[in-house]
Amino acid sequence: MRRLAFLLVAVGLLFTACSSKPKVPDIFKTQLMKFLEEGTKTNAKASQGVSYLELREQMANTKAAYDLMSSTWPPTLAVDCRSDFEKALNGWNLTLYIWELKFKKSDEPTEPNINGYERYVAFAGIDHLVLKVHESDFVVEEYRGKIYLPFDENIPVLLAIAGSSFNEGRDKILKALQ
């Protein structure tokens, strides 16, 4: 009888331990809220039309907040939103990079891997990017007939994908913390 009582108590404790949510430190919650605030600002600016300088400044704030949040991430909080947040940061950085290429009058990202073409395809997927083909009489002979990513058409695409990734991560972590 004692063994049965002990077994019932042990099962009860195990069930309670497995069903309770892990304690999330206040410092993490503070850093998380700062990151979510900065990421939301980045998204809002991107959706309303943002300049390169505004995006660069806001991205610095968002990245700093992410780094602090990431350094305080509790090991007991197993939420798969980190990859969403990292994809968002990568997308915003790729947007800044393509904008810099445009300002420097560099070549547009072109296959096979000129100016980061493969990075953009890996990030967004070929089906989501705006693609064009260089004409057969294009001035740079090596580019003729090659697929490229026009600057102006792909900046909003990258911002939208990054924003969507951020929103997915935000929704996942907020749900996990409820």
C-alpha positions in Angstrom: 0.0 0.0 0.0 2.9 2.4 0.8 4.4 1.7 -2.6 1.1 2.5 -4.3 0.8 5.8 -2.4 4.4 6.7 -3.2 3.9 5.9 -6.8 0.8 8.1 -7.0 2.6 11.0 -5.4 5.5 10.5 -7.7 3.3 10.5 -10.8 1.4 13.5 -9.5 4.7 15.4 -9.1 5.9 14.4 -12.5 2.7 15.5 -14.1 2.8 18.8 -12.3 6.4 19.4 -13.3 5.8 18.5 -17.0 2.6 20.5 -17.4 3.8 23.8 -15.8 5.4 26.4 -17.9 9.0 27.3 -17.2 9.7 30.4 -15.2 10.9 33.2 -17.5 13.3 35.7 -15.9 12.2 39.3 -15.7 15.4 40.5 -17.5 14.5 38.4 -20.5 10.9 39.7 -20.5 12.3 43.3 -20.4 14.7 42.6 -23.3 12.0 40.8 -25.3 9.6 43.7 -25.0 12.3 46.1 -26.1 13.1 43.9 -29.1 9.4 43.5 -30.0 9.0 47.2 -29.8 12.0 48.0 -32.0 11.0 45.3 -34.5 7.5 46.6 -34.7 8.8 50.1 -35.4 11.0 48.7 -38.2 7.9 46.9 -39.7 5.8 50.0 -39.4 8.4 52.2 -41.1 8.9 49.7 -43.8 5.2 49.4 -44.5 4.7 53.2 -44.6 7.7 53.9 -46.9 11.0 54.2 -45.3 14.2 55.9 -46.5 17.5 54.0 -46.5 18.9 56.1 -43.6 15.8 55.6 -41.5 15.9 51.9 -42.1 19.6 51.7 -41.3 19.1 53.6 -38.0 16.1 51.6 -37.0 17.8 48.3 -37.9 20.7 49.2 -35.6 18.2 49.7 -32.8 16.4 46.5 -33.6 19.6 44.4 -33.9 20.9 45.8 -30.6 17.7 44.9 -28.9 17.8 41.4 -30.4 21.4 40.8 -29.3 20.5 41.8 -25.7 17.3 39.6 -25.8 19.2 36.7 -27.2 21.9 36.9 -24.5 19.3 36.6 -21.8 17.2 33.9 -23.5 16.4 31.3 -20.9 17.4 27.8 -21.8 14.1 26.5 -20.5 12.2 28.5 -23.1 12.1 26.3 -26.2 10.2 28.3 -28.7 11.1 28.0 -32.4 10.6 31.8 -33.0 14.4 32.6 -33.0 14.7 31.5 -36.6 11.8 33.8 -37.5 13.5 36.7 -35.8 16.9 35.9 -37.4 15.2 35.7 -40.8 13.6 39.1 -40.3 17.0 40.6 -39.3 18.6 39.0 -42.3 15.9 40.3 -44.6 16.2 43.8 -43.3 20.0 43.6 -43.7 19.7 42.3 -47.3 17.4 45.2 -48.0 20.0 47.7 -46.8 22.6 45.9 -48.9 20.6 46.0 -52.1 19.9 49.7 -51.4 23.6 50.4 -50.9 24.3 48.6 -54.3 21.8 50.9 -55.9 23.3 54.1 -54.4 26.8 53.0 -55.4 25.6 52.4 -58.9 26.8 48.8 -58.7 25.4 46.0 -60.8 22.1 44.6 -59.7 22.4 41.1 -58.2 22.8 38.8 -61.2 23.1 35.0 -61.6 25.1 33.0 -60.9 26.2 35.0 -57.8 27.1 38.6 -58.7 26.5 41.0 -55.8 24.9 38.4 -53.6 22.3 37.0 -56.0 22.4 33.6 -54.3 21.9 35.2 -50.8 18.7 36.9 -52.0 17.4 33.7 -53.6 18.2 31.7 -50.5 16.5 34.2 -48.3 13.3 34.9 -50.3 13.0 32.0 -52.7 13.0 32.4 -56.4 9.2 32.5 -56.6 8.9 35.6 -54.4 11.5 37.8 -56.0 11.0 40.1 -59.0 13.2 38.7 -61.7 14.3 40.1 -65.0 16.6 38.9 -67.8 19.3 41.0 -69.3 18.8 41.7 -73.0 20.9 39.9 -75.5 22.6 43.2 -76.4 23.3 44.3 -72.8 26.4 46.3 -72.4 28.1 43.8 -70.2 28.5 40.7 -72.4 28.8 38.2 -69.5 25.4 39.4 -68.2 23.5 38.8 -71.5 20.6 36.4 -71.0 21.2 36.2 -67.2 18.6 36.6 -64.6 18.9 39.6 -62.3 17.1 41.3 -59.4 16.0 44.9 -60.2 16.7 47.1 -57.2 13.5 49.1 -57.0 11.2 46.2 -57.4 12.9 43.9 -54.9 13.3 46.4 -52.0 9.6 46.2 -51.0 9.6 42.5 -51.5 12.5 42.0 -49.1 10.9 44.3 -46.6 7.6 42.4 -46.8 9.2 39.0 -46.3 11.3 40.3 -43.4 8.2 41.9 -41.8 6.2 38.7 -42.1 9.0 36.6 -40.5 9.2 39.1 -37.6 5.4 38.9 -37.1 5.4 35.1 -37.1 8.2 35.1 -34.5 6.4 37.7 -32.4 3.1 35.7 -32.5 4.9 32.5 -31.5 6.7 33.9 -28.5 3.7 35.8 -27.2 1.6 32.7 -27.4 4.3 30.7 -25.6 4.5 33.2 -22.8 0.7 33.4 -22.2 
